[in-house]
Amino acid sequence: FNVGGGNIGGNNVGLGNVGWGNFGLGNSGLTPGLMGLGNIGFGNAGSYNFGLANMGVGNIGFANTGSG
């Protein structure tokens, strides 16, 4: 559970993280809640992200890009 920015992996906290299940903003990845979908923040890339301006599928929020 890394804290900061630009981290690569899963369940990172901060911004601009790459992986899955990241918390913050600008995260990229798919599916957590567990490891992948269900990211919290905005500007996430992947699927089932929560927040705004998310990119992927089944995102929750507004200004999402994708389907579902």
C-alpha positions as CSV (number, residue, x, y, z in Angstrom):
1,F,0.0,0.0,0.0
2,N,2.3,2.7,-1.3
3,V,1.6,6.4,-0.6
4,G,2.6,9.1,-3.0
5,G,2.4,9.7,-6.8
6,G,3.4,7.7,-9.8
7,N,3.4,4.4,-8.0
8,I,3.1,1.2,-10.1
9,G,1.2,-1.8,-8.5
10,G,-2.0,-2.3,-6.7
11,N,-3.9,-0.5,-3.9
12,N,-1.7,2.5,-4.1
13,V,-2.7,5.8,-2.4
14,G,-2.0,9.1,-4.1
15,L,-2.3,10.3,-7.7
16,G,-1.1,9.1,-11.1
17,N,-0.8,5.5,-9.9
18,V,-0.6,2.7,-12.4
19,G,-2.1,-0.7,-11.5
20,W,-5.4,-1.8,-10.1
21,G,-7.5,-0.9,-7.1
22,N,-5.8,2.4,-6.6
23,F,-7.2,5.1,-4.4
24,G,-6.9,8.8,-5.3
25,L,-6.9,10.5,-8.6
26,G,-5.4,9.8,-12.1
27,N,-5.2,6.1,-11.3
28,S,-4.8,3.6,-14.2
29,G,-5.9,0.0,-13.9
30,L,-8.8,-2.4,-13.6
31,T,-10.9,-4.1,-11.0
32,P,-10.4,-3.5,-7.1
33,G,-12.2,-3.0,-4.5
34,L,-10.0,-6.0,-4.7
35,M,-7.3,-5.8,-7.3
36,G,-8.7,-4.2,-10.3
37,L,-12.1,-2.7,-10.4
38,G,-13.7,-0.3,-8.0
39,N,-11.1,2.5,-7.9
40,I,-11.9,5.6,-5.8
41,G,-11.0,9.1,-7.1
42,F,-11.2,10.7,-10.5
43,G,-9.4,10.4,-13.8
44,N,-9.0,6.6,-13.4
45,A,-8.4,4.4,-16.3
46,G,-9.7,0.8,-16.3
47,S,-13.1,-0.7,-15.4
48,Y,-15.6,-0.1,-12.6
49,N,-13.8,2.9,-11.3
50,F,-15.5,5.3,-8.9
51,G,-15.3,9.0,-9.2
52,L,-15.4,11.4,-12.2
53,A,-13.8,11.5,-15.7
54,N,-13.0,7.8,-15.4
55,M,-12.0,5.9,-18.5
56,G,-13.0,2.3,-18.9
57,V,-16.2,0.2,-18.5
58,G,-18.9,0.4,-15.9
59,N,-17.5,3.4,-14.2
60,I,-19.5,5.2,-11.5
61,G,-19.5,9.0,-11.5
62,F,-19.8,11.5,-14.3
63,A,-17.9,12.4,-17.5
64,N,-16.8,8.8,-17.8
65,T,-15.3,7.4,-21.0
66,G,-16.2,3.9,-22.0
67,S,-19.2,1.6,-21.9
68,G,-21.5,0.3,-19.2
